Amino acid sequence: MRGFDREKLMQVLNDGIDELDLPLWAAQREQLMDYLALMAKWNGVYNLTSLRDPMQMVTHHLLDSLAAVPAFEGVKSVLDVGAGGGLPGLVLAIARPDMQVSLIDTVHKKTAFLTQVKAELGLANVTVYTMKVQDLKAGPFEVITSRAFADLSDFVNWSGHLLAEGGRFIALKGTAPAEEQQRLPQEWKVQELRPLRVPKLEAERHLVFIERNRQTIQ
């Protein structure tokens, strides 16, 4: 694969993980690099990401998703909606092997890739679904997440039936989407908007935490 210098890429990944102060074993770091290699290999045919440079994939995909890992502390079950190439779901599954991670996408090519990664990396905590999230009958999930998937109102409307009592949504966004927050249905509210700093990435990143609005529940 062109430009895939594993040693150089691993150094940048390791530096980023250390900067984020994430407690990842060497084996988990190798799994992340194996995942990246598979993404770079499949990308030419399956168009998993618009990025073609493996170094950009480290910063814009792996470290970008890893920066969100602390937000999932203590969580046991997660659903990644519109999982695409597995971001952030597969990264979460590697970083948190104690957490059950389900990934859902409507595109068969993408879920075939996710299933392949699960098999090759031996990720026993991963489940893959090929369907619309509106049709999924699973869970409930403590957290439902997405990365650049849809408008926040669509996100909660389509997948709200899968959220556990007391659970929350965590959406990975670029800029803080004020207009999207205002369009949220009345039964949901933004509980927190948390800026993220991603190593080696000079771009705005935020986590949007959404919970049920208790004031609307009688």
RAFEN-V260093 format. One record per backbone hydrogen bond with DSSP energy under -0.5 kcal/mol. CO is the residue of the C=O (numbers start at 1). NH is the residue of the N-H. If there is no record, write none. Layout:
BEGIN
co-><CO CO>
nh-><NH NH>
END
This chain:
BEGIN
co-><1 3 4 5 6 7 8 9 10 11 12 13 14 15 16 17 17 18 22 25 26 27 28 29 30 31 32 33 34 35 36 37 38 39 40 42 42 43 52 53 53 54 55 56 57 57 58 59 61 62 63 65 66 68 69 70 72 76 77 77 78 79 79 80 80 83 83 86 86 86 88 89 90 91 92 96 99 100 100 101 102 103 104 104 105 106 107 108 109 110 111 112 113 114 115 116 117 118 118 122 123 125 127 129 129 132 133 141 142 143 144 145 146 151 152 153 154 155 156 159 160 162 162 164 168 169 170 171 171 172 173 175 176 177 178 179 181 185 187 189 189 192 192 193 194 196 196 197 198 200 201 205 206 207 207 208 208 209 209 210 211 212 213 214 216>
nh-><4 5 6 9 10 11 12 13 14 15 16 17 18 19 20 21 22 21 24 29 30 31 32 33 34 35 36 37 38 39 40 41 42 43 44 45 46 47 54 56 57 58 59 60 61 62 63 64 65 66 67 68 69 71 72 73 75 100 142 143 102 81 145 83 104 86 87 88 90 91 92 93 94 95 96 99 101 78 102 127 80 129 82 83 131 108 111 112 113 114 115 116 117 118 119 120 121 122 123 124 126 101 103 105 131 135 136 164 168 79 170 81 172 155 156 157 158 159 160 162 163 140 141 167 144 210 146 173 208 148 206 177 178 181 182 183 184 188 213 191 211 194 209 195 207 198 205 199 201 202 203 196 173 194 209 171 210 191 192 169 189 214 216 217 218>
END
